[in-house]
Amino acid sequence: MEFVSIEKKEQTAIVTLSRGKVNALNTTVVGELRQCFDLLKDAPEVKAVILTGRGKFFSFGFDIPEFLDLPREVFIDFLHKFTAFYAYLYQYPKGVVAALNGHAVAGGCILATACDYRVMVTGKAKIALNEVTFGASLFAGAVALMRNCVGQRNAEKVLLSGALFSAEEAFTLDLVDKISDEENLIKDALDVAQIYVKNYGEAFGSMKRLARNIEIPEFDSLENKSIEDFLEIWYSDETMKNLKQILIHP
């Protein structure tokens, strides 16, 4: 794989995003992530998974400059693949720990909230759903994930302010579960993963499905409607103007 790697340690697989300086998400990255998690799902020696990034970013989120240059139908296809992946990750039958090595912004934050547990480094790293600050909307599933993490009131604070939260601030909101540092991040994530390793089995997967069953009849229609709304806002003149000012350095 070009942008995603797997390392196995202590019955845990460490999946690492590595795409440029900011680990921006595009169709290839989401496809490779799905492929990795599919492979690990059927690996009996792997009982938990850690999702992390390389460098100072967990993920910047969408590769906005790339999508601005692609046909609309290609972007729509990506949105459906991305939303399907975070729903899949949220209901993954094995425990998943997000080791937030740096900034987890927008789509990166969504992936983090789809995991079971979040460990985040202190320092300059920020976590946010900041779409509102550049005039973009979100998806029904992403909002549901945030609400599940922090509750209704704090979810509104995160979503409507678009604020960038430090690890300490995110901890007070329940957006992250543990604070670490660069040196100990993976060790701390492995320690958390051991809880899932010990509880691994059919019962764990069943419990998780019961606790997180978002496959209700209304959900697909809500998600699809929110994607339509997202696209209408994304391609509006005002949002396009803002998006074109966003640069990603390779």
The 8 nearest C-alpha neighbors of each residue, nearest first, counted from 0:
[[1, 3, 2, 31, 4, 35, 28, 34],
 [0, 2, 3, 4, 31, 18, 17, 28],
 [1, 3, 17, 18, 0, 16, 28, 4],
 [4, 2, 16, 15, 0, 17, 1, 31],
 [3, 5, 15, 14, 2, 6, 0, 16],
 [6, 4, 14, 13, 12, 15, 7, 3],
 [5, 7, 13, 12, 8, 14, 4, 15],
 [8, 6, 12, 11, 13, 5, 10, 9],
 [7, 9, 11, 10, 12, 6, 13, 189],
 [8, 10, 11, 7, 189, 193, 12, 45],
 [11, 9, 45, 8, 46, 44, 7, 12],
 [12, 10, 47, 8, 9, 45, 48, 7],
 [11, 13, 7, 48, 6, 49, 45, 8],
 [12, 14, 49, 6, 5, 48, 7, 50],
 [15, 13, 5, 50, 4, 49, 51, 12],
 [16, 14, 51, 52, 4, 3, 50, 17],
 [17, 15, 52, 3, 2, 53, 22, 51],
 [16, 18, 2, 53, 22, 3, 52, 15],
 [19, 17, 22, 2, 16, 20, 23, 21],
 [18, 20, 249, 21, 22, 17, 23, 248],
 [19, 21, 249, 22, 18, 54, 248, 56],
 [20, 22, 56, 59, 23, 58, 19, 18],
 [23, 21, 18, 58, 17, 19, 20, 59],
 [22, 24, 62, 59, 60, 21, 61, 58],
 [25, 23, 61, 62, 60, 28, 22, 29],
 [24, 26, 28, 27, 62, 29, 61, 23],
 [25, 27, 29, 28, 77, 30, 24, 80],
 [26, 28, 30, 25, 29, 31, 24, 2],
 [29, 27, 31, 30, 25, 26, 24, 32],
 [30, 28, 32, 26, 31, 27, 33, 25],
 [29, 31, 27, 33, 28, 32, 26, 34],
 [30, 32, 34, 28, 33, 29, 35, 27],
 [33, 31, 29, 35, 34, 30, 28, 36],
 [34, 32, 30, 36, 31, 35, 37, 29],
 [33, 35, 31, 37, 32, 36, 30, 38],
 [36, 34, 32, 38, 37, 33, 31, 39],
 [35, 37, 39, 33, 38, 34, 40, 32],
 [36, 38, 34, 40, 35, 39, 33, 41],
 [39, 37, 35, 36, 40, 41, 34, 42],
 [40, 38, 42, 36, 41, 37, 35, 45],
 [41, 39, 37, 38, 42, 36, 93, 92],
 [40, 42, 39, 38, 43, 37, 45, 36],
 [41, 43, 39, 44, 45, 40, 38, 46],
 [44, 42, 45, 41, 46, 40, 39, 10],
 [43, 45, 42, 10, 46, 11, 39, 41],
 [46, 44, 10, 11, 43, 42, 47, 12],
 [45, 47, 196, 10, 11, 199, 93, 44],
 [48, 46, 11, 94, 93, 196, 45, 192],
 [49, 47, 12, 95, 11, 13, 94, 96],
 [48, 50, 13, 96, 95, 97, 14, 12],
 [51, 49, 97, 14, 98, 15, 13, 96],
 [50, 52, 98, 15, 99, 97, 57, 14],
 [53, 51, 57, 16, 15, 100, 17, 56],
 [52, 54, 17, 16, 15, 56, 55, 57],
 [55, 53, 56, 52, 20, 100, 101, 57],
 [54, 56, 101, 100, 102, 53, 57, 21],
 [57, 55, 101, 102, 58, 21, 54, 100],
 [56, 58, 52, 101, 103, 102, 100, 99],
 [59, 57, 107, 22, 56, 103, 60, 23],
 [60, 58, 104, 23, 21, 107, 103, 22],
 [61, 59, 106, 107, 105, 23, 58, 24],
 [60, 62, 24, 63, 23, 106, 25, 59],
 [63, 61, 23, 24, 65, 64, 25, 66],
 [62, 64, 66, 61, 65, 67, 242, 245],
 [65, 63, 67, 66, 62, 68, 246, 243],
 [66, 64, 63, 67, 68, 62, 69, 25],
 [67, 65, 69, 63, 68, 64, 74, 62],
 [68, 66, 64, 65, 69, 63, 243, 70],
 [67, 69, 66, 65, 64, 70, 63, 71],
 [68, 70, 66, 67, 71, 73, 65, 74],
 [71, 69, 73, 72, 74, 68, 66, 67],
 [70, 72, 74, 73, 75, 69, 66, 67],
 [71, 73, 75, 74, 70, 76, 69, 77],
 [74, 72, 76, 75, 71, 70, 77, 69],
 [73, 75, 77, 71, 76, 72, 66, 78],
 [76, 74, 72, 78, 77, 73, 71, 79],
 [75, 77, 73, 79, 74, 78, 72, 80],
 [78, 76, 74, 80, 75, 79, 26, 81],
 [79, 77, 81, 75, 80, 76, 82, 74],
 [78, 80, 82, 76, 77, 81, 83, 75],
 [81, 79, 77, 83, 78, 82, 84, 76],
 [80, 82, 78, 84, 83, 79, 77, 29],
 [83, 81, 79, 84, 85, 80, 78, 86],
 [84, 82, 80, 86, 81, 85, 79, 87],
 [85, 83, 87, 81, 82, 86, 88, 80],
 [84, 86, 88, 87, 82, 83, 113, 89],
 [87, 85, 89, 83, 84, 88, 82, 90],
 [88, 86, 84, 85, 90, 89, 91, 83],
 [89, 87, 85, 91, 90, 86, 113, 84],
 [88, 90, 113, 86, 87, 91, 85, 114],
 [89, 91, 87, 88, 208, 92, 211, 86],
 [90, 92, 88, 93, 89, 87, 94, 204],
 [93, 91, 204, 90, 94, 207, 203, 40],
 [94, 92, 47, 91, 46, 95, 204, 199],
 [93, 95, 47, 195, 48, 115, 96, 92],
 [96, 94, 48, 114, 115, 49, 47, 93],
 [97, 95, 49, 116, 115, 114, 117, 50],
 [98, 96, 117, 50, 111, 49, 99, 51],
 [99, 97, 51, 118, 100, 50, 119, 188],
 [100, 98, 119, 101, 57, 97, 118, 51],
 [99, 101, 57, 120, 98, 52, 119, 56],
 [102, 100, 56, 55, 124, 57, 99, 103],
 [101, 103, 56, 124, 125, 57, 126, 104],
 [104, 102, 126, 107, 108, 58, 57, 59],
 [103, 105, 107, 127, 108, 59, 126, 60],
 [104, 106, 128, 60, 108, 107, 129, 127],
 [107, 105, 60, 109, 108, 61, 104, 110],
 [108, 106, 58, 60, 103, 104, 110, 105],
 [107, 109, 103, 104, 111, 105, 106, 110],
 [108, 110, 106, 112, 111, 107, 141, 113],
 [111, 109, 113, 107, 108, 112, 85, 106],
 [110, 112, 108, 109, 113, 114, 97, 107],
 [111, 113, 109, 114, 110, 144, 108, 145],
 [112, 114, 89, 110, 111, 85, 88, 144],
 [115, 113, 95, 112, 111, 116, 96, 89],
 [114, 116, 95, 96, 94, 113, 117, 89],
 [117, 115, 96, 114, 97, 176, 118, 95],
 [118, 116, 97, 175, 176, 96, 98, 119],
 [117, 119, 177, 98, 178, 99, 176, 97],
 [120, 118, 99, 178, 179, 166, 98, 100],
 [121, 119, 180, 179, 100, 178, 181, 99],
 [120, 122, 166, 180, 179, 124, 178, 119],
 [123, 121, 124, 120, 165, 166, 180, 125],
 [122, 124, 125, 121, 165, 101, 102, 120],
 [125, 123, 102, 101, 122, 165, 121, 120],
 [126, 124, 165, 102, 164, 163, 103, 123],
 [125, 127, 103, 164, 104, 163, 102, 108],
 [128, 126, 104, 163, 129, 105, 108, 162],
 [127, 129, 105, 161, 130, 104, 158, 108],
 [128, 130, 161, 127, 131, 132, 105, 162],
 [131, 129, 135, 132, 133, 128, 136, 134],
 [130, 132, 134, 135, 133, 129, 161, 136],
 [133, 131, 130, 129, 134, 161, 135, 160],
 [134, 132, 131, 241, 130, 135, 238, 242],
 [133, 135, 131, 238, 132, 130, 136, 241],
 [136, 134, 130, 131, 233, 133, 232, 238],
 [135, 137, 229, 130, 131, 134, 232, 138],
 [138, 136, 229, 141, 139, 135, 225, 142],
 [137, 139, 225, 141, 140, 226, 222, 142],
 [140, 138, 222, 142, 141, 225, 143, 221],
 [139, 141, 143, 142, 138, 144, 222, 86],
 [140, 142, 144, 138, 143, 139, 109, 145],
 [141, 143, 145, 139, 140, 144, 146, 138],
 [142, 144, 140, 146, 141, 145, 147, 139],
 [145, 143, 147, 141, 142, 146, 112, 140],
 [144, 146, 148, 142, 147, 143, 154, 149],
 [147, 145, 150, 143, 154, 151, 148, 149],
 [146, 148, 144, 145, 150, 149, 143, 151],
 [149, 147, 145, 146, 174, 150, 144, 173],
 [148, 150, 173, 146, 153, 174, 154, 147],
 [151, 149, 146, 153, 152, 147, 154, 148],
 [150, 152, 154, 146, 153, 155, 149, 147],
 [153, 151, 155, 154, 150, 156, 149, 146],
 [152, 154, 156, 155, 149, 151, 150, 157],
 [155, 153, 151, 157, 146, 156, 152, 145],
 [154, 156, 158, 152, 153, 157, 159, 151],
 [155, 157, 153, 154, 159, 158, 160, 152],
 [158, 156, 154, 155, 160, 161, 159, 153],
 [157, 159, 155, 161, 156, 160, 154, 128],
 [160, 158, 155, 156, 161, 157, 131, 154],
 [161, 159, 162, 157, 158, 156, 131, 129],
 [160, 162, 129, 158, 128, 159, 131, 132],
 [163, 161, 160, 164, 127, 129, 157, 128],
 [162, 164, 127, 125, 126, 161, 165, 129],
 [165, 163, 125, 126, 168, 169, 162, 127],
 [164, 166, 125, 168, 167, 169, 124, 126],
 [165, 167, 169, 121, 168, 119, 170, 178],
 [166, 168, 170, 165, 169, 171, 178, 121],
 [169, 167, 165, 171, 170, 166, 164, 172],
 [168, 170, 174, 166, 172, 167, 171, 175],
 [169, 171, 175, 173, 167, 172, 168, 174],
 [170, 172, 168, 169, 173, 167, 174, 175],
 [171, 173, 169, 174, 170, 149, 168, 153],
 [174, 172, 170, 175, 149, 171, 176, 169],
 [173, 175, 169, 172, 170, 149, 148, 176],
 [176, 174, 170, 117, 173, 169, 177, 118],
 [177, 175, 117, 118, 170, 173, 116, 174],
 [176, 178, 118, 175, 119, 117, 179, 170],
 [179, 177, 119, 118, 120, 166, 121, 176],
 [178, 180, 120, 184, 119, 121, 183, 177],
 [181, 179, 120, 183, 182, 121, 184, 178],
 [180, 182, 184, 183, 120, 100, 179, 121],
 [181, 183, 180, 184, 185, 179, 186, 120],
 [182, 184, 186, 180, 181, 185, 187, 179],
 [185, 183, 187, 181, 179, 186, 180, 182],
 [184, 186, 188, 187, 183, 189, 98, 182],
 [187, 185, 189, 183, 188, 184, 190, 182],
 [186, 188, 190, 184, 185, 189, 183, 191],
 [187, 189, 185, 191, 190, 186, 192, 98],
 [190, 188, 192, 186, 191, 187, 185, 193],
 [191, 189, 187, 193, 188, 192, 186, 194],
 [190, 192, 188, 193, 189, 194, 187, 96],
 [191, 193, 189, 195, 194, 190, 47, 188],
 [194, 192, 196, 195, 190, 191, 197, 189],
 [195, 193, 192, 197, 196, 191, 198, 190],
 [194, 196, 198, 192, 94, 193, 197, 199],
 [197, 195, 193, 46, 199, 194, 198, 47],
 [198, 196, 194, 195, 199, 193, 46, 192],
 [199, 197, 195, 196, 203, 194, 200, 202],
 [200, 198, 196, 197, 195, 203, 46, 93],
 [201, 199, 203, 202, 198, 204, 46, 93],
 [200, 202, 204, 203, 205, 199, 92, 206],
 [201, 203, 205, 200, 204, 206, 199, 198],
 [204, 202, 206, 200, 205, 201, 199, 207],
 [205, 203, 92, 207, 201, 206, 202, 208],
 [204, 206, 202, 208, 203, 207, 201, 209],
 [207, 205, 203, 209, 208, 204, 202, 210],
 [206, 208, 210, 204, 209, 205, 211, 203],
 [209, 207, 205, 211, 212, 206, 210, 90],
 [208, 210, 206, 207, 212, 211, 205, 204],
 [211, 209, 207, 208, 212, 206, 205, 213],
 [212, 210, 208, 209, 213, 207, 90, 89],
 [211, 213, 208, 214, 209, 210, 215, 90],
 [212, 214, 215, 211, 218, 86, 90, 140],
 [215, 213, 212, 218, 216, 219, 217, 211],
 [214, 216, 213, 218, 217, 212, 219, 220],
 [217, 215, 218, 214, 219, 220, 213, 221],
 [218, 216, 215, 220, 219, 221, 214, 222],
 [217, 219, 221, 215, 220, 216, 222, 214],
 [220, 218, 222, 221, 217, 223, 216, 214],
 [219, 221, 223, 218, 222, 217, 224, 216],
 [220, 222, 218, 224, 219, 223, 225, 217],
 [223, 221, 219, 225, 139, 220, 224, 218],
 [222, 224, 226, 220, 225, 221, 219, 227],
 [225, 223, 227, 221, 226, 222, 220, 228],
 [224, 226, 228, 222, 138, 227, 223, 139],
 [227, 225, 229, 223, 224, 228, 138, 230],
 [228, 226, 224, 230, 225, 229, 231, 223],
 [227, 229, 225, 231, 226, 230, 224, 232],
 [230, 228, 226, 136, 232, 227, 231, 233],
 [229, 231, 233, 227, 232, 228, 234, 226],
 [232, 230, 228, 229, 234, 233, 227, 235],
 [231, 233, 235, 229, 230, 234, 135, 228],
 [234, 232, 230, 231, 235, 135, 238, 229],
 [235, 233, 232, 231, 239, 230, 236, 238],
 [236, 234, 232, 238, 237, 233, 239, 231],
 [235, 237, 239, 238, 240, 234, 233, 232],
 [238, 236, 240, 239, 235, 241, 134, 234],
 [239, 237, 241, 134, 240, 235, 236, 233],
 [240, 238, 242, 236, 241, 237, 234, 235],
 [239, 241, 237, 238, 243, 242, 236, 244],
 [240, 242, 238, 239, 244, 243, 133, 237],
 [243, 241, 239, 244, 245, 240, 238, 133],
 [242, 244, 240, 245, 241, 239, 64, 246],
 [243, 245, 242, 241, 246, 240, 239, 64],
 [246, 244, 242, 243, 247, 241, 64, 63],
 [247, 245, 244, 248, 64, 243, 63, 242],
 [246, 248, 249, 245, 64, 62, 21, 63],
 [247, 249, 246, 20, 19, 21, 23, 245],
 [248, 19, 20, 247, 21, 18, 22, 23]]
